[in-house]
Amino acid sequence: MMPVWARHFANNGGFQFIKELPSGDLLAGINMDTAGAVVARMDANGEFLWCKSYIRPKGMIHDAVILSDDDFIITGYTDSINISLFDPLPGTFQPKLFMMKLDGMGEVQWCRGFASNTNRWYTRQWSRIQPTLDGNFVLLATLGQPNSNFFYRPFLMKTDQNGDSLWTRSMAADNYALRTRDLIAHSDGGFAFTGNVWGTLPDINSSLAFVFKTDNEGYLSCVERPYPVQIVDLFPTDSSFVLTSVDGATRSPAYLNDSIFDPFAVYDACEIILNTVTYTFSTKMRVYPNPTTGHFTVQFQDPLQAESYYSVYDTMGKLLFQRRLPTGATQEEMDLTGFSPGTYVLRFTDRDGVCYERVVLE
């Protein structure tokens, strides 16, 4: 456990991430008090190869995806503020979530900004970015209360390789405040993210940790809501920035005691939130024949709107498959032939919400 090398700095700031490049070099994201978002490339021994500042003076850096030795995607906010959680936000505070591509020397290839007009970004909490199975990207961030520096709801967005939005998702729960923390892209094409929820919760809790899992279109199983953002091109310039390090670290012994805790209580977050908030699919429907031997029809009372689709789940909640529904459709032919007899859940989603129907396969 002897240190191989160590650096410390007298500057006011902190490292947000350090990631290893294919060559063995290191890429670091650093937030500085006067230099904004800083990206540095170091060799395997921690010696700086270059160090550059972007979006001065209050830009914040959060996360990165390493594409190669010469391509990095960086995320963060263009502005930050240091006021109380409950103080009103000044009208001049209009931060943007940004996504920036750098080459191997730290030069900006492109930068997209995402402006949120209704709920300004909650900049006290970092964003996260992950590559998706189809070669694109998904970003997780936290939207704030409309007028105060307080977190409010999760925001999930998928972009293409040029930073253009493919879809955005959010979840709304009027009596709860949610803050996101971490994100993974799941092997089934969906996404899982963690965070904290505040509000009236079971067993006299006022705050609990949560984990939400989406399908491969970013939809949640409850209280999901589209949340559009405005995309603008940003033109940050890189400025060389000097960080002077002091070598060395002091090693001290640490003494630990094991602790055994009772099992954690686990709650269904959708059940909690759905006690106060519900959203419904924009049109009524009927399923026939039901029960079915495999083939059945779903008939819609009104023609479907844009961005409609359905998902099929088994009784354990496992997603079996998804299909898009054509705009204007009045019915959809479905087929569960080949699946085991039992009850299946059909989940229909459009821009106004979701609804569920059960179908019995004999």
Buried (B, 14 or more C-beta within 10 A) or exposed (E): EEEEEEBEBEBEBEEBBBBEBEEEBBBBBBBBEEBBBBBBBBEEEBEBEBBBBBBBEBBBBBBBBBEEBEEBBBBBBBBBBEEEEEEEBEEEBBBBBBBBBBEBEBEBEEBBBBBBEEBBBBBBBBBBBBBBEEEBBBBBBBBBBEEBBBBBBBBBBBBEEEBEBBBBBBBBBEEBBBBBBBBBBBEEBBBEBBBBBBBEBEEEEEEBEBEBBBBBBBBBBBBBBBBEBEBEEBEBEBEEBEBEBEEEEEEEEEEEEEEEEEEEEEBEBBEBBBEEBEBEBBBEBEBEEBEBEEEBBBEBEEEBBEBBBBBBBBEEEEBEEBEEBEEEEEEBEBEBEEBEEEEBBBBBBBEBBBBEBEBBBE
